[in-house]
Amino acid sequence: MFDIVDQGNGVYIIKMRLSEVHTLDVPELKEKLQQAILNKGIKKMVIDLSNVKMITSSGIGIFLNINQSLKSNLRLAAPNTEVQKVLELTKVTSVIKVFDTIDAALKSL
């Protein structure tokens, strides 16, 4: 589902392994992300979307929920053109900062 990379100081990169984030995956994905935040003491998170080819509105809802949990310390990185378009159309980009690269997202934290 995803890999977790510890960057130190409560900062983590979540590398999505799913190529599609859709309604069926949402409950499990949300639960696993929330567990990781609690178990690892995650304070800031970058979600690497480079493997994600498609995302639904319920998938986006997870990101909004996680962003709220992390007090706006969530960044999305490396979305493809289609995913970026969905993020812009749903106005997610006005709430969560999206970056072309993981490095840029990390620097913004």
C-alpha positions in Angstrom: 0.0 0.0 0.0 2.8 2.4 1.0 6.3 2.6 2.3 7.4 4.9 5.2 10.8 6.6 5.1 12.0 8.4 8.3 13.7 11.7 7.6 14.3 12.5 11.3 12.7 15.1 13.6 9.2 13.6 13.1 9.3 14.1 9.3 8.3 11.2 7.2 7.9 10.4 3.5 5.0 8.2 2.6 5.8 6.5 -0.8 2.5 5.4 -2.3 2.7 1.9 -3.9 -0.9 2.0 -5.2 -1.3 3.1 -8.8 -5.0 4.0 -8.1 -6.3 5.6 -4.9 -10.1 4.9 -5.1 -13.1 4.3 -2.9 -12.4 0.6 -2.2 -8.9 1.4 -0.8 -9.9 4.4 1.3 -10.9 2.8 4.6 -7.7 0.6 4.8 -5.4 3.4 3.6 -6.8 5.9 6.0 -6.5 3.5 8.9 -2.9 2.6 8.1 -1.9 6.2 7.7 -3.5 7.2 11.0 -1.8 4.3 12.7 1.6 5.3 11.3 1.1 8.9 12.5 0.3 7.6 16.0 2.8 4.8 16.2 5.8 6.7 14.8 5.0 10.1 16.2 4.8 11.7 12.8 4.6 15.5 13.0 5.2 16.3 9.3 4.5 14.2 6.2 5.3 14.2 2.5 3.2 11.9 0.4 5.0 10.8 -2.7 2.4 10.4 -5.5 4.8 9.5 -8.3 3.3 6.0 -8.6 -0.3 7.1 -8.4 -2.0 7.3 -11.9 -5.5 8.0 -10.7 -7.3 9.3 -7.6 -10.9 9.6 -6.7 -12.6 12.2 -4.5 -12.7 9.8 -1.5 -8.9 9.3 -1.9 -8.5 13.1 -1.8 -10.6 13.1 1.3 -8.0 11.0 3.1 -5.3 13.7 2.3 -7.6 16.4 3.7 -8.2 14.4 6.8 -4.5 13.7 7.3 -3.6 17.3 6.7 -6.0 18.3 9.5 -4.5 15.7 11.8 -1.0 17.0 11.2 -2.1 20.7 11.6 -1.4 21.5 7.9 2.0 19.8 7.9 1.2 17.5 5.0 2.7 18.0 1.6 2.0 16.2 -1.6 4.8 15.6 -4.0 5.4 14.4 -7.6 1.8 14.0 -8.9 1.5 13.1 -12.6 -0.5 15.5 -14.8 -3.8 13.7 -14.4 -3.5 13.6 -10.6 -2.4 17.2 -10.5 -5.4 18.2 -12.6 -7.8 16.4 -10.1 -6.1 18.1 -7.1 -6.6 21.5 -8.8 -10.2 20.9 -9.9 -11.2 19.8 -6.4 -9.4 22.8 -4.9 -7.1 20.6 -2.8 -4.2 22.8 -3.8 -5.7 25.7 -1.9 -5.6 23.6 1.3 -2.6 21.3 0.9 0.7 22.4 -0.8 1.7 20.3 -3.8 5.3 20.2 -5.1 6.9 18.8 -8.3 9.6 17.0 -6.3 10.0 15.3 -2.9 13.0 17.5 -2.1 11.0 20.7 -2.7 8.2 19.4 -0.5 10.6 18.5 2.3 12.3 21.9 2.2 8.9 23.6 2.6 8.4 21.9 6.0 
